[in-house]
Amino acid sequence: MSNSETGLKARVETVVLPPRRFTVEGGKVPIVVGDGQPLALIAGPCVIDSKELVFEAARRLVDITQRVGIGLIFKSSYEKDNRGSEKNWRGPMSNEGLKVLKSVRQEFGIPVLTDVHRIEDVELVAEHVDVLQIPAYMCQQTSLVLACGQTGKAVNIKKGQFLAPETMDSAVSKIRSTGNKNLLLTERGACFGYNRLVADMRSIPLMQQLGAPACFDATHVVRLYGISSADPAGGEPRFVPHLTLAAVAAGADALFLESHPNPMNAKCDAASQLLMDNLEPLLKMSIAVRKAIGSPENVGIFNAAHL
């Protein structure tokens, strides 16, 4: 008897991924993420420590990504509103910080991403950067999500630590309701106890099945909350390669890696950002893993015909 005759649900053996695209203009060459596309990278210091530091980081990232052959979207925050203490550095704020990010785009010819925390900042931020990022804690804030979608800009939504990946369909629906279809979903770990995050690699195909490309952020998964990021014990960056390569093997469309020339001097997330000296070998390994799987579509349907 068939499953339909017995009333039993059919067992699902494979994962079939739908078409999905995320396109970022603003650089010399558009960055396209999704089905049929190579890996892309979102990288940069967590927050703007200074204009000089951001320019040094951008220059090094451009050199590295051009050598390994991966598309780059530069990331840094003009404001970090979810610090553990009111005394912590929150960034140069919008008046100064957005000018720095715009100058990075102009100087290096690369698209720029930054996060936005409140509705009243959205239009101003959209004038200075190419991608609006909705922080994980804010991914269910309907008014903010709609305001970002209404700009028509590319939007990266970080999945909340408190959400199952399939429930990101809510944020996806909100963005699409504005007529904006250009969005990316980023996995950055799920709560496990009070201060540790874990990465469930099933999140990648589950979010891709929502029709959006999936990005993986290992540098936030390794942060240990409740411990100051200025304390080396506040992060486990040694596990960034393991998580990153696992995500590529699981079919991630893009990688998110906060990186800094001298992380322990960083004004935010010092304990978890990737040392920039380690980025190039990690990217080379990531590209090799992507070559091994061929494409994210091959992983879920056991297609190794390209090997």
Secondary structure, DSSP 4 states (H G I P E B T S, - for coil): --HHHHTPPPPP----PPP-EEEE-SSSS-EEEETT---EEEEE-SB-S-HHHHHHHHHHHHHHHHHHT-EEEEE-BS-----SSTTS---SHHHHHHHHHHHHHHHH---EEEE--SGGGHHHHHHH-SEEEE-GGGTT-HHHHHHHHHTTSEEEEEPPTTS-GGGGHHHHHHHHHTT---EEEEE--EEETTTEEE--TTHHHHHHTTTS-EEEEHHHHTB-TTS-TTSGGGB-GGGHHHHHHHHHHTT-SEEEEEEESSGGG-SSSTTTSEEGGGHHHHHHHHHHHHHHH-SHHHHHTT--TT-
